């Protein structure tokens, strides 16, 4: 099935768009609340929306862009894809193209991706598409980078941030719970690392991840996405 995507300013979303997006969230997470959903969305700048052939919304991610200590931060907020379309990478392909336009707009500054992961699938985006990421099992995070992550996270998440994790006061919890890790992923080094860093992910805890967005930091899979080559998930 050919999926299509579109970047929409939050102000351009209709009430029906938001209801459809909220419906997707409630399929995957416990703890969703309409007012909280709207409040969170109002703090974002864009939504990257995924559509099926019938023009129904089957996935989305919200995006906020801001300056922190002279660096441009692209923050990924709520992200969900209908389970029937999780093998398709159209949403990710569109996200990379969008992030590239941000890099070109702020070509004189470092552009960083701030991602908080409450599940291993989200975390896997980092090592799949980026060479240098934090944190990772491959190497320790340098002190100066960890200090920056800590300052950024305290600024963004306040007292919900602690020891590399965001622990929300009103968390969204995966309905799949502790059973979200399929047996075939048990030996995956990235998944094992995610579980070591965020063992209570099923309670809604989120691992803070950071990486620089640049052509030189893309893996071959990331370069293929940026250049518009579509295919199935390369995990």
ChimeraX commands (.cxc) that place a marker at each C-alpha (Angstrom):
marker #1 position 0.00,0.00,0.00 radius 0.5
marker #1 position 1.35,3.44,-0.95 radius 0.5
marker #1 position 1.30,5.79,2.01 radius 0.5
marker #1 position 1.62,9.54,1.69 radius 0.5
marker #1 position 2.81,12.14,4.17 radius 0.5
marker #1 position 2.38,15.85,4.69 radius 0.5
marker #1 position 3.92,18.43,7.01 radius 0.5
marker #1 position 1.21,20.65,8.49 radius 0.5
marker #1 position 1.55,23.60,10.83 radius 0.5
marker #1 position -0.28,22.85,14.07 radius 0.5
marker #1 position -2.54,25.85,13.44 radius 0.5
marker #1 position -3.57,24.24,10.13 radius 0.5
marker #1 position -4.92,21.03,11.66 radius 0.5
marker #1 position -8.69,20.65,11.76 radius 0.5
marker #1 position -10.57,19.39,14.79 radius 0.5
marker #1 position -11.26,16.17,12.87 radius 0.5
marker #1 position -7.53,15.79,12.15 radius 0.5
marker #1 position -6.83,16.07,15.85 radius 0.5
marker #1 position -9.58,13.60,16.76 radius 0.5
marker #1 position -8.18,11.08,14.28 radius 0.5
marker #1 position -4.67,11.55,15.68 radius 0.5
marker #1 position -5.94,11.21,19.24 radius 0.5
marker #1 position -7.74,8.02,18.26 radius 0.5
marker #1 position -4.45,6.53,17.09 radius 0.5
marker #1 position -2.81,7.43,20.39 radius 0.5
marker #1 position -5.54,5.74,22.42 radius 0.5
marker #1 position -5.07,2.51,20.44 radius 0.5
marker #1 position -1.44,2.26,21.54 radius 0.5
marker #1 position -1.25,4.01,24.92 radius 0.5
marker #1 position -3.06,4.04,28.24 radius 0.5
marker #1 position -3.30,7.33,30.09 radius 0.5
marker #1 position -4.29,9.47,27.12 radius 0.5
marker #1 position -6.47,12.45,27.85 radius 0.5
marker #1 position -8.05,14.69,25.22 radius 0.5
marker #1 position -7.28,17.94,27.02 radius 0.5
marker #1 position -3.71,16.87,27.73 radius 0.5
marker #1 position -3.32,15.80,24.11 radius 0.5
marker #1 position -4.50,19.19,22.85 radius 0.5
marker #1 position -2.33,21.03,25.36 radius 0.5
marker #1 position 0.76,19.09,24.33 radius 0.5
marker #1 position 0.02,19.64,20.65 radius 0.5
marker #1 position -0.43,23.39,21.15 radius 0.5
marker #1 position 3.21,23.57,22.26 radius 0.5
marker #1 position 4.44,22.06,18.97 radius 0.5
marker #1 position 5.05,23.82,15.67 radius 0.5
marker #1 position 4.31,21.11,13.11 radius 0.5
marker #1 position 2.71,17.73,12.65 radius 0.5
marker #1 position 4.05,15.30,10.07 radius 0.5
marker #1 position 0.99,13.26,9.13 radius 0.5
marker #1 position 0.83,9.88,7.39 radius 0.5
marker #1 position -2.14,8.96,5.18 radius 0.5
marker #1 position -3.31,5.74,3.55 radius 0.5
marker #1 position -4.83,5.45,0.08 radius 0.5
marker #1 position -8.23,6.42,1.46 radius 0.5
marker #1 position -6.75,9.64,2.90 radius 0.5
marker #1 position -7.23,8.39,6.45 radius 0.5
marker #1 position -4.61,9.36,9.02 radius 0.5
marker #1 position -2.63,6.24,9.96 radius 0.5
marker #1 position 0.34,7.86,11.71 radius 0.5
marker #1 position 1.90,11.12,12.80 radius 0.5
marker #1 position 4.65,12.79,14.74 radius 0.5
marker #1 position 4.61,16.26,16.25 radius 0.5
marker #1 position 7.61,18.57,16.01 radius 0.5
marker #1 position 8.87,21.57,17.95 radius 0.5
marker #1 position 11.83,23.68,16.84 radius 0.5
marker #1 position 13.67,25.98,19.23 radius 0.5
marker #1 position 17.06,27.49,20.01 radius 0.5
marker #1 position 18.98,26.30,23.06 radius 0.5
marker #1 position 22.40,27.72,23.86 radius 0.5
marker #1 position 22.89,28.72,20.24 radius 0.5
marker #1 position 21.96,25.30,18.84 radius 0.5
marker #1 position 18.77,24.50,16.95 radius 0.5
marker #1 position 16.79,21.71,18.57 radius 0.5
marker #1 position 14.26,19.61,16.65 radius 0.5
marker #1 position 12.16,17.95,19.32 radius 0.5
marker #1 position 10.00,14.97,18.42 radius 0.5
marker #1 position 6.82,14.87,20.47 radius 0.5
marker #1 position 3.93,12.40,20.24 radius 0.5
marker #1 position 4.65,9.78,17.59 radius 0.5
marker #1 position 2.48,6.83,16.63 radius 0.5
marker #1 position 1.85,4.64,13.59 radius 0.5
marker #1 position -1.08,2.27,13.20 radius 0.5
marker #1 position 0.25,-1.24,13.79 radius 0.5
marker #1 position -0.89,-2.30,10.32 radius 0.5
marker #1 position 1.63,0.09,8.75 radius 0.5
marker #1 position 4.66,-0.20,11.04 radius 0.5
marker #1 position 6.76,-1.80,8.34 radius 0.5
marker #1 position 6.44,1.24,6.08 radius 0.5
marker #1 position 9.06,3.98,6.37 radius 0.5
marker #1 position 7.22,6.81,4.62 radius 0.5
marker #1 position 6.82,8.78,7.85 radius 0.5
marker #1 position 10.53,8.50,8.58 radius 0.5
marker #1 position 11.48,9.36,5.01 radius 0.5
marker #1 position 9.36,12.52,5.17 radius 0.5
marker #1 position 10.80,13.39,8.58 radius 0.5
marker #1 position 14.36,13.28,7.22 radius 0.5
marker #1 position 13.44,15.52,4.32 radius 0.5
marker #1 position 11.78,17.98,6.68 radius 0.5
marker #1 position 14.77,17.95,9.03 radius 0.5
marker #1 position 17.05,18.63,6.06 radius 0.5
marker #1 position 15.11,21.80,5.23 radius 0.5
marker #1 position 15.64,22.91,8.84 radius 0.5
marker #1 position 19.37,22.19,8.52 radius 0.5
marker #1 position 19.51,24.31,5.36 radius 0.5
marker #1 position 17.57,27.15,7.00 radius 0.5
marker #1 position 19.97,27.19,9.96 radius 0.5
marker #1 position 23.08,26.27,7.99 radius 0.5
marker #1 position 25.26,28.42,10.25 radius 0.5
marker #1 position 24.25,26.53,13.42 radius 0.5
marker #1 position 24.34,22.98,14.73 radius 0.5
marker #1 position 20.99,21.26,14.40 radius 0.5
marker #1 position 20.28,18.55,16.99 radius 0.5
marker #1 position 17.51,15.98,17.24 radius 0.5
marker #1 position 16.00,15.58,20.70 radius 0.5
marker #1 position 14.01,12.37,20.95 radius 0.5
marker #1 position 12.49,10.81,24.05 radius 0.5
marker #1 position 11.86,7.08,23.74 radius 0.5
marker #1 position 9.28,5.19,25.74 radius 0.5
marker #1 position 9.74,2.14,23.54 radius 0.5
marker #1 position 12.53,0.25,21.78 radius 0.5
marker #1 position 11.04,0.88,18.33 radius 0.5
marker #1 position 11.47,4.63,18.73 radius 0.5
marker #1 position 14.98,4.26,20.11 radius 0.5
marker #1 position 15.98,2.09,17.14 radius 0.5
marker #1 position 15.52,5.07,14.80 radius 0.5
marker #1 position 18.74,6.52,16.17 radius 0.5
marker #1 position 21.26,3.72,15.49 radius 0.5
marker #1 position 19.49,2.75,12.28 radius 0.5
marker #1 position 19.83,6.15,10.64 radius 0.5
marker #1 position 22.57,8.01,12.53 radius 0.5
marker #1 position 26.23,7.17,13.11 radius 0.5
marker #1 position 26.93,9.15,16.29 radius 0.5
marker #1 position 24.17,9.06,18.88 radius 0.5
marker #1 position 23.77,9.51,22.62 radius 0.5
marker #1 position 23.34,7.34,24.55 radius 0.5
marker #1 position 24.48,4.08,22.94 radius 0.5
marker #1 position 26.00,0.77,24.01 radius 0.5
marker #1 position 28.93,1.39,21.65 radius 0.5
marker #1 position 30.63,4.11,23.71 radius 0.5
marker #1 position 30.21,6.29,26.78 radius 0.5
marker #1 position 28.66,9.71,26.39 radius 0.5
marker #1 position 31.41,12.36,26.80 radius 0.5
marker #1 position 30.96,14.49,29.91 radius 0.5
marker #1 position 30.51,17.75,28.01 radius 0.5
marker #1 position 27.77,16.22,25.88 radius 0.5
marker #1 position 26.04,14.64,28.87 radius 0.5
marker #1 position 26.17,17.98,30.68 radius 0.5
marker #1 position 24.52,19.61,27.66 radius 0.5
marker #1 position 21.84,16.90,27.54 radius 0.5
marker #1 position 21.19,17.43,31.25 radius 0.5
marker #1 position 20.85,21.22,30.87 radius 0.5
marker #1 position 18.61,20.86,27.83 radius 0.5
marker #1 position 16.43,18.25,29.53 radius 0.5
marker #1 position 16.02,20.27,32.74 radius 0.5
marker #1 position 15.11,23.31,30.65 radius 0.5
marker #1 position 12.58,21.33,28.62 radius 0.5
marker #1 position 11.16,18.86,31.13 radius 0.5
marker #1 position 11.88,20.42,34.52 radius 0.5
marker #1 position 11.76,18.13,37.55 radius 0.5
marker #1 position 10.38,15.29,35.41 radius 0.5
marker #1 position 13.94,14.75,34.19 radius 0.5
marker #1 position 16.25,12.54,36.24 radius 0.5
marker #1 position 19.30,10.47,35.34 radius 0.5
marker #1 position 18.72,10.47,31.60 radius 0.5
marker #1 position 15.00,9.75,31.82 radius 0.5
marker #1 position 11.83,11.78,31.60 radius 0.5
marker #1 position 9.35,10.43,34.13 radius 0.5
marker #1 position 6.06,12.25,33.41 radius 0.5
marker #1 position 3.62,13.14,36.14 radius 0.5
marker #1 position 0.82,11.87,33.89 radius 0.5
marker #1 position 2.50,9.22,31.73 radius 0.5
marker #1 position 1.24,7.57,28.57 radius 0.5
marker #1 position 1.82,3.84,29.00 radius 0.5
marker #1 position 2.21,1.30,26.22 radius 0.5
marker #1 position -0.78,-1.03,26.19 radius 0.5
marker #1 position 1.57,-3.87,25.29 radius 0.5
marker #1 position 3.31,-3.31,28.63 radius 0.5
marker #1 position 6.38,-5.36,29.51 radius 0.5
marker #1 position 5.54,-7.74,26.68 radius 0.5
marker #1 position 6.44,-5.14,24.04 radius 0.5
marker #1 position 9.82,-6.83,23.43 radius 0.5
marker #1 position 9.37,-9.65,20.88 radius 0.5
marker #1 position 11.48,-12.75,21.37 radius 0.5
marker #1 position 13.39,-12.16,18.14 radius 0.5
marker #1 position 14.65,-8.85,19.59 radius 0.5
marker #1 position 15.96,-10.33,22.83 radius 0.5
marker #1 position 19.56,-10.45,21.54 radius 0.5
marker #1 position 19.54,-7.08,19.80 radius 0.5
marker #1 position 22.29,-4.95,21.38 radius 0.5
marker #1 position 20.36,-1.70,20.93 radius 0.5
marker #1 position 17.21,-3.16,22.47 radius 0.5
marker #1 position 19.17,-4.61,25.40 radius 0.5
marker #1 position 20.83,-1.23,25.95 radius 0.5
marker #1 position 17.47,0.53,25.85 radius 0.5
marker #1 position 16.12,-1.84,28.49 radius 0.5
marker #1 position 19.19,-1.30,30.70 radius 0.5
marker #1 position 18.73,2.46,30.52 radius 0.5
marker #1 position 14.94,2.47,30.71 radius 0.5
marker #1 position 13.87,-0.76,32.47 radius 0.5
marker #1 position 10.46,0.59,33.44 radius 0.5
marker #1 position 9.58,1.90,29.98 radius 0.5
marker #1 position 6.17,0.22,30.28 radius 0.5
marker #1 position 5.28,2.72,33.02 radius 0.5
marker #1 position 5.68,5.58,30.56 radius 0.5
marker #1 position 9.29,6.49,31.39 radius 0.5
marker #1 position 11.15,7.95,28.42 radius 0.5
marker #1 position 14.84,7.77,27.56 radius 0.5
marker #1 position 16.33,11.09,26.43 radius 0.5
marker #1 position 18.29,10.74,23.19 radius 0.5
marker #1 position 20.30,13.34,21.28 radius 0.5
marker #1 position 22.15,13.38,17.97 radius 0.5
marker #1 position 23.45,15.94,15.51 radius 0.5
marker #1 position 21.55,16.16,12.24 radius 0.5
marker #1 position 23.96,16.46,9.35 radius 0.5
marker #1 position 24.69,14.64,6.11 radius 0.5
marker #1 position 27.99,13.40,7.54 radius 0.5
marker #1 position 26.19,11.80,10.49 radius 0.5
marker #1 position 23.76,9.75,8.40 radius 0.5
marker #1 position 24.18,6.02,7.95 radius 0.5
marker #1 position 23.67,4.53,4.48 radius 0.5
marker #1 position 20.05,3.83,5.46 radius 0.5
marker #1 position 19.66,7.47,6.47 radius 0.5
marker #1 position 21.11,8.67,3.16 radius 0.5
marker #1 position 18.71,6.46,1.24 radius 0.5
marker #1 position 15.77,7.94,3.11 radius 0.5
marker #1 position 16.98,11.48,2.56 radius 0.5
marker #1 position 17.28,10.87,-1.17 radius 0.5
marker #1 position 13.73,9.59,-1.28 radius 0.5
marker #1 position 14.24,5.88,-1.77 radius 0.5
marker #1 position 11.34,4.03,-0.23 radius 0.5
marker #1 position 11.22,0.50,1.08 radius 0.5
marker #1 position 10.49,-1.63,4.05 radius 0.5
marker #1 position 11.95,-1.07,7.49 radius 0.5
marker #1 position 15.65,-1.97,7.46 radius 0.5
marker #1 position 15.94,-3.20,11.01 radius 0.5
marker link #1:1,2 radius 0.2
marker link #1:2,3 radius 0.2
marker link #1:3,4 radius 0.2
marker link #1:4,5 radius 0.2
marker link #1:5,6 radius 0.2
marker link #1:6,7 radius 0.2
marker link #1:7,8 radius 0.2
marker link #1:8,9 radius 0.2
marker link #1:9,10 radius 0.2
marker link #1:10,11 radius 0.2
marker link #1:11,12 radius 0.2
marker link #1:12,13 radius 0.2
marker link #1:13,14 radius 0.2
marker link #1:14,15 radius 0.2
marker link #1:15,16 radius 0.2
marker link #1:16,17 radius 0.2
marker link #1:17,18 radius 0.2
marker link #1:18,19 radius 0.2
marker link #1:19,20 radius 0.2
marker link #1:20,21 radius 0.2
marker link #1:21,22 radius 0.2
marker link #1:22,23 radius 0.2
marker link #1:23,24 radius 0.2
marker link #1:24,25 radius 0.2
marker link #1:25,26 radius 0.2
marker link #1:26,27 radius 0.2
marker link #1:27,28 radius 0.2
marker link #1:28,29 radius 0.2
marker link #1:29,30 radius 0.2
marker link #1:30,31 radius 0.2
marker link #1:31,32 radius 0.2
marker link #1:32,33 radius 0.2
marker link #1:33,34 radius 0.2
marker link #1:34,35 radius 0.2
marker link #1:35,36 radius 0.2
marker link #1:36,37 radius 0.2
marker link #1:37,38 radius 0.2
marker link #1:38,39 radius 0.2
marker link #1:39,40 radius 0.2
marker link #1:40,41 radius 0.2
marker link #1:41,42 radius 0.2
marker link #1:42,43 radius 0.2
marker link #1:43,44 radius 0.2
marker link #1:44,45 radius 0.2
marker link #1:45,46 radius 0.2
marker link #1:46,47 radius 0.2
marker link #1:47,48 radius 0.2
marker link #1:48,49 radius 0.2
marker link #1:49,50 radius 0.2
marker link #1:50,51 radius 0.2
marker link #1:51,52 radius 0.2
marker link #1:52,53 radius 0.2
marker link #1:53,54 radius 0.2
marker link #1:54,55 radius 0.2
marker link #1:55,56 radius 0.2
marker link #1:56,57 radius 0.2
marker link #1:57,58 radius 0.2
marker link #1:58,59 radius 0.2
marker link #1:59,60 radius 0.2
marker link #1:60,61 radius 0.2
marker link #1:61,62 radius 0.2
marker link #1:62,63 radius 0.2
marker link #1:63,64 radius 0.2
marker link #1:64,65 radius 0.2
marker link #1:65,66 radius 0.2
marker link #1:66,67 radius 0.2
marker link #1:67,68 radius 0.2
marker link #1:68,69 radius 0.2
marker link #1:69,70 radius 0.2
marker link #1:70,71 radius 0.2
marker link #1:71,72 radius 0.2
marker link #1:72,73 radius 0.2
marker link #1:73,74 radius 0.2
marker link #1:74,75 radius 0.2
marker link #1:75,76 radius 0.2
marker link #1:76,77 radius 0.2
marker link #1:77,78 radius 0.2
marker link #1:78,79 radius 0.2
marker link #1:79,80 radius 0.2
marker link #1:80,81 radius 0.2
marker link #1:81,82 radius 0.2
marker link #1:82,83 radius 0.2
marker link #1:83,84 radius 0.2
marker link #1:84,85 radius 0.2
marker link #1:85,86 radius 0.2
marker link #1:86,87 radius 0.2
marker link #1:87,88 radius 0.2
marker link #1:88,89 radius 0.2
marker link #1:89,90 radius 0.2
marker link #1:90,91 radius 0.2
marker link #1:91,92 radius 0.2
marker link #1:92,93 radius 0.2
marker link #1:93,94 radius 0.2
marker link #1:94,95 radius 0.2
marker link #1:95,96 radius 0.2
marker link #1:96,97 radius 0.2
marker link #1:97,98 radius 0.2
marker link #1:98,99 radius 0.2
marker link #1:99,100 radius 0.2
marker link #1:100,101 radius 0.2
marker link #1:101,102 radius 0.2
marker link #1:102,103 radius 0.2
marker link #1:103,104 radius 0.2
marker link #1:104,105 radius 0.2
marker link #1:105,106 radius 0.2
marker link #1:106,107 radius 0.2
marker link #1:107,108 radius 0.2
marker link #1:108,109 radius 0.2
marker link #1:109,110 radius 0.2
marker link #1:110,111 radius 0.2
marker link #1:111,112 radius 0.2
marker link #1:112,113 radius 0.2
marker link #1:113,114 radius 0.2
marker link #1:114,115 radius 0.2
marker link #1:115,116 radius 0.2
marker link #1:116,117 radius 0.2
marker link #1:117,118 radius 0.2
marker link #1:118,119 radius 0.2
marker link #1:119,120 radius 0.2
marker link #1:120,121 radius 0.2
marker link #1:121,122 radius 0.2
marker link #1:122,123 radius 0.2
marker link #1:123,124 radius 0.2
marker link #1:124,125 radius 0.2
marker link #1:125,126 radius 0.2
marker link #1:126,127 radius 0.2
marker link #1:127,128 radius 0.2
marker link #1:128,129 radius 0.2
marker link #1:129,130 radius 0.2
marker link #1:130,131 radius 0.2
marker link #1:131,132 radius 0.2
marker link #1:132,133 radius 0.2
marker link #1:133,134 radius 0.2
marker link #1:134,135 radius 0.2
marker link #1:135,136 radius 0.2
marker link #1:136,137 radius 0.2
marker link #1:137,138 radius 0.2
marker link #1:138,139 radius 0.2
marker link #1:139,140 radius 0.2
marker link #1:140,141 radius 0.2
marker link #1:141,142 radius 0.2
marker link #1:142,143 radius 0.2
marker link #1:143,144 radius 0.2
marker link #1:144,145 radius 0.2
marker link #1:145,146 radius 0.2
marker link #1:146,147 radius 0.2
marker link #1:147,148 radius 0.2
marker link #1:148,149 radius 0.2
marker link #1:149,150 radius 0.2
marker link #1:150,151 radius 0.2
marker link #1:151,152 radius 0.2
marker link #1:152,153 radius 0.2
marker link #1:153,154 radius 0.2
marker link #1:154,155 radius 0.2
marker link #1:155,156 radius 0.2
marker link #1:156,157 radius 0.2
marker link #1:157,158 radius 0.2
marker link #1:158,159 radius 0.2
marker link #1:159,160 radius 0.2
marker link #1:160,161 radius 0.2
marker link #1:161,162 radius 0.2
marker link #1:162,163 radius 0.2
marker link #1:163,164 radius 0.2
marker link #1:164,165 radius 0.2
marker link #1:165,166 radius 0.2
marker link #1:166,167 radius 0.2
marker link #1:167,168 radius 0.2
marker link #1:168,169 radius 0.2
marker link #1:169,170 radius 0.2
marker link #1:170,171 radius 0.2
marker link #1:171,172 radius 0.2
marker link #1:172,173 radius 0.2
marker link #1:173,174 radius 0.2
marker link #1:174,175 radius 0.2
marker link #1:175,176 radius 0.2
marker link #1:176,177 radius 0.2
marker link #1:177,178 radius 0.2
marker link #1:178,179 radius 0.2
marker link #1:179,180 radius 0.2
marker link #1:180,181 radius 0.2
marker link #1:181,182 radius 0.2
marker link #1:182,183 radius 0.2
marker link #1:183,184 radius 0.2
marker link #1:184,185 radius 0.2
marker link #1:185,186 radius 0.2
marker link #1:186,187 radius 0.2
marker link #1:187,188 radius 0.2
marker link #1:188,189 radius 0.2
marker link #1:189,190 radius 0.2
marker link #1:190,191 radius 0.2
marker link #1:191,192 radius 0.2
marker link #1:192,193 radius 0.2
marker link #1:193,194 radius 0.2
marker link #1:194,195 radius 0.2
marker link #1:195,196 radius 0.2
marker link #1:196,197 radius 0.2
marker link #1:197,198 radius 0.2
marker link #1:198,199 radius 0.2
marker link #1:199,200 radius 0.2
marker link #1:200,201 radius 0.2
marker link #1:201,202 radius 0.2
marker link #1:202,203 radius 0.2
marker link #1:203,204 radius 0.2
marker link #1:204,205 radius 0.2
marker link #1:205,206 radius 0.2
marker link #1:206,207 radius 0.2
marker link #1:207,208 radius 0.2
marker link #1:208,209 radius 0.2
marker link #1:209,210 radius 0.2
marker link #1:210,211 radius 0.2
marker link #1:211,212 radius 0.2
marker link #1:212,213 radius 0.2
marker link #1:213,214 radius 0.2
marker link #1:214,215 radius 0.2
marker link #1:215,216 radius 0.2
marker link #1:216,217 radius 0.2
marker link #1:217,218 radius 0.2
marker link #1:218,219 radius 0.2
marker link #1:219,220 radius 0.2
marker link #1:220,221 radius 0.2
marker link #1:221,222 radius 0.2
marker link #1:222,223 radius 0.2
marker link #1:223,224 radius 0.2
marker link #1:224,225 radius 0.2
marker link #1:225,226 radius 0.2
marker link #1:226,227 radius 0.2
marker link #1:227,228 radius 0.2
marker link #1:228,229 radius 0.2
marker link #1:229,230 radius 0.2
marker link #1:230,231 radius 0.2
marker link #1:231,232 radius 0.2
marker link #1:232,233 radius 0.2
marker link #1:233,234 radius 0.2
marker link #1:234,235 radius 0.2
view
